[in-house]
């Protein structure tokens, strides 16, 4: 393997510091099937295929320590995923960090590898797929918890937190954002399952049916 072909250094972080209000219990520790691995274990295994520095952002270190990744504190607890992204970048050993949620059991390794191997001419590399959210009225949604962030994002995130704005995309206009379009994504994942969030009892039950060979739509949440 030549130096050019060698994997690029990449950290990867799982945000597990949420309150799991919609699930009613810690979703990171839930299995898809009885006696199966916890969702956090599944997510970390997928990330280990593209990153050699794995982190879990959570303030309950003892609960997540058995999973084998570094557990780092959320420096801004209570403000949501934006604070978790900041903590991931602050503790990442590499310049770039892939950030995902703990409730994404169908992360697609081919998409993750594609993202990890992209030219590093961005501050944020983020899939953009059809959907509805508060982000915009264009019918396209940035998958902000399935994205690679560079450490250059830290200052604008801090400024945004200080201003009281918790929306992740609030600082995007201050950094270099490169979107991955739906055409590139569906080459690897036609049903967009990589972005599926098992974050409610109903969504977890649907994920269990997928794991057992059932069918479901993308069900993306942002």
C-alpha positions as CSV (number, residue, x, y, z in Angstrom):
1,X,0.0,0.0,0.0
2,X,1.4,3.4,-1.0
3,X,1.2,6.5,1.2
4,X,-1.4,7.9,-1.1
5,X,-3.5,4.7,-0.7
6,X,-3.2,4.6,3.1
7,X,-6.4,5.4,5.0
8,X,-6.6,9.0,6.1
9,X,-6.6,9.6,9.8
10,X,-10.1,10.0,11.1
11,X,-11.7,10.2,14.5
12,X,-15.3,9.1,15.0
13,X,-17.7,10.0,17.8
14,X,-21.0,8.7,18.9
15,X,-23.3,11.2,20.7
16,X,-24.9,9.4,23.6
17,X,-25.6,12.2,26.0
18,X,-29.2,12.8,25.2
19,X,-32.1,12.3,27.6
20,X,-33.8,9.6,25.4
21,X,-37.2,11.3,26.3
22,X,-39.0,9.8,23.3
23,X,-37.7,6.3,24.0
24,X,-38.3,6.5,27.8
25,X,-35.0,4.7,28.6
26,X,-31.4,4.8,27.4
27,X,-31.6,4.0,23.8
28,X,-27.9,3.5,23.4
29,X,-28.0,0.4,25.6
30,X,-31.0,-1.2,23.9
31,X,-30.6,-4.2,21.5
32,X,-32.5,-4.6,18.3
33,X,-33.2,-8.3,19.2
34,X,-33.3,-10.2,22.4
35,X,-29.8,-11.1,23.6
36,X,-28.3,-9.0,20.7
37,X,-25.7,-6.3,21.0
38,X,-26.7,-2.8,22.2
39,X,-27.2,-0.2,19.5
40,X,-24.1,1.6,20.8
41,X,-22.0,-1.5,20.2
42,X,-23.4,-1.8,16.7
43,X,-22.6,1.8,15.9
44,X,-19.1,1.6,17.3
45,X,-18.4,-1.5,15.3
46,X,-19.4,0.3,12.1
47,X,-17.3,3.3,12.9
48,X,-14.3,1.2,13.6
49,X,-14.2,0.2,10.0
50,X,-13.2,3.8,9.0
51,X,-11.7,5.4,12.1
52,X,-8.9,4.5,14.5
53,X,-9.9,6.9,17.2
54,X,-13.4,6.2,18.7
55,X,-15.2,8.4,21.2
56,X,-18.5,8.3,23.0
57,X,-19.7,11.8,24.1
58,X,-21.6,11.3,27.4
59,X,-21.3,12.4,31.0
60,X,-22.1,9.0,32.5
61,X,-18.6,7.5,31.9
62,X,-19.2,4.3,33.9
63,X,-22.2,3.3,31.9
64,X,-20.5,3.5,28.6
65,X,-16.9,2.5,29.5
66,X,-17.5,-1.3,28.8
67,X,-17.9,-0.6,25.1
68,X,-14.2,0.0,24.6
69,X,-14.2,3.5,23.2
70,X,-13.0,6.6,25.0
71,X,-15.8,8.3,26.9
72,X,-15.5,12.0,26.9
73,X,-17.7,14.5,28.7
74,X,-20.2,16.8,27.0
75,X,-18.9,20.3,27.9
76,X,-22.3,21.8,27.2
77,X,-24.9,19.4,28.6
78,X,-28.5,20.2,28.1
79,X,-28.2,22.2,24.9
80,X,-28.5,19.3,22.5
81,X,-26.4,17.8,19.7
82,X,-24.5,21.0,18.9
83,X,-22.7,20.8,22.2
84,X,-22.0,17.1,21.6
85,X,-20.4,17.9,18.3
86,X,-18.2,20.6,20.0
87,X,-17.1,18.0,22.6
88,X,-16.4,15.4,20.0
89,X,-14.1,17.8,18.0
90,X,-12.4,19.1,21.2
91,X,-11.4,15.6,22.2
92,X,-10.8,14.1,18.8
93,X,-7.2,13.1,18.2
94,X,-7.4,13.8,14.5
95,X,-8.2,17.0,12.6
96,X,-11.5,15.5,11.3
97,X,-14.2,13.7,13.2
98,X,-17.1,11.7,11.9
99,X,-20.1,12.4,14.2
100,X,-23.1,10.1,14.4
101,X,-26.0,9.4,16.8
102,X,-26.2,6.4,19.1
103,X,-29.5,5.3,17.7
104,X,-28.4,4.6,14.1
105,X,-28.1,0.8,13.9
106,X,-28.0,0.6,10.1
107,X,-25.0,2.8,9.4
108,X,-23.8,1.8,5.9
109,X,-20.1,0.9,5.9
110,X,-19.8,1.8,2.2
111,X,-21.2,5.3,2.7
112,X,-18.9,5.8,5.7
113,X,-15.8,4.6,3.7
114,X,-16.8,6.9,0.8
115,X,-17.0,9.9,3.2
116,X,-13.8,9.0,5.0
117,X,-11.9,8.9,1.7
118,X,-13.2,12.2,0.3
119,X,-10.8,15.0,-0.4
120,X,-10.4,17.0,2.8
121,X,-11.2,20.4,1.3
122,X,-14.1,21.1,3.7
123,X,-15.0,21.9,7.2
124,X,-18.1,19.9,7.0
125,X,-18.9,16.9,4.8
126,X,-22.6,16.1,5.1
127,X,-25.2,14.0,3.2
128,X,-28.2,16.0,2.0
129,X,-31.3,13.9,1.2
130,X,-35.0,14.6,0.6
131,X,-37.0,15.2,3.7
132,X,-38.8,17.8,5.7
133,X,-37.4,19.7,8.7
134,X,-36.9,23.1,10.2
135,X,-33.6,23.5,8.3
136,X,-35.2,24.8,5.1
137,X,-38.2,24.7,2.8
138,X,-36.2,23.2,-0.1
139,X,-37.3,19.7,0.6
140,X,-33.7,18.7,1.4
141,X,-32.2,17.9,4.8
142,X,-28.6,17.9,5.9
143,X,-27.9,14.8,7.9
144,X,-26.0,16.6,10.6
145,X,-25.5,13.6,12.8
146,X,-24.0,11.5,9.9
147,X,-21.3,14.0,9.0
148,X,-17.6,14.7,9.2
149,X,-16.6,17.9,10.9
150,X,-13.2,19.6,11.0
151,X,-11.7,21.2,14.1
152,X,-12.1,24.6,12.3
153,X,-15.7,24.3,13.3
154,X,-14.9,24.7,17.0
155,X,-14.8,28.6,17.1
156,X,-18.0,29.2,15.2
157,X,-19.8,26.5,17.3
158,X,-18.6,28.2,20.5
159,X,-19.8,31.6,19.2
160,X,-23.2,30.2,18.3
161,X,-23.6,28.5,21.7
162,X,-22.7,31.8,23.4
163,X,-25.4,33.5,21.3
164,X,-28.0,30.9,22.5
165,X,-28.6,29.3,19.1
166,X,-28.8,25.5,19.4
167,X,-29.5,24.7,15.7
168,X,-26.7,22.7,14.3
169,X,-26.8,24.3,10.8
170,X,-26.7,27.8,12.4
171,X,-23.0,28.1,11.8
172,X,-22.8,26.4,8.4
173,X,-22.6,29.7,6.6
174,X,-19.4,30.5,8.4
175,X,-17.5,27.4,7.3
176,X,-16.8,25.3,4.1
177,X,-19.7,22.9,3.7
178,X,-19.6,20.2,1.1
179,X,-22.9,18.3,0.6
180,X,-23.1,14.7,-0.7
181,X,-26.1,14.5,-2.9
182,X,-28.8,11.8,-3.0
183,X,-27.5,10.3,-6.2
184,X,-24.2,9.5,-4.6
185,X,-25.8,8.1,-1.4
186,X,-28.3,5.8,-3.2
187,X,-25.4,4.1,-5.1
188,X,-24.7,2.4,-1.8
189,X,-28.0,2.7,0.2
190,X,-31.1,2.9,-2.0
191,X,-33.4,2.8,0.9
192,X,-31.5,5.4,3.0
193,X,-31.3,3.1,6.0
194,X,-28.0,4.5,7.1
195,X,-29.9,7.5,8.3
196,X,-32.6,5.6,10.2
197,X,-33.0,6.7,13.9
198,X,-34.4,4.1,16.3
199,X,-35.3,6.8,18.8
200,X,-38.8,5.8,19.9
201,X,-40.4,2.5,20.9
202,X,-42.1,2.4,17.6
203,X,-39.0,3.1,15.6
204,X,-37.1,0.5,17.6
205,X,-39.7,-2.1,16.8
206,X,-39.5,-1.2,13.1
207,X,-35.7,-1.6,13.3
208,X,-36.1,-5.0,14.8
209,X,-38.3,-6.0,11.8
210,X,-35.5,-4.7,9.5
211,X,-32.9,-6.7,11.4
212,X,-35.1,-9.8,11.0
213,X,-35.5,-9.2,7.3
214,X,-38.6,-6.9,7.2
215,X,-39.0,-3.8,5.2
216,X,-39.5,-0.2,6.1
217,X,-38.9,3.3,4.6
218,X,-36.0,5.5,5.5
219,X,-37.7,7.1,8.5
220,X,-35.1,9.8,8.8
221,X,-35.1,12.1,11.7
222,X,-33.0,15.3,12.1
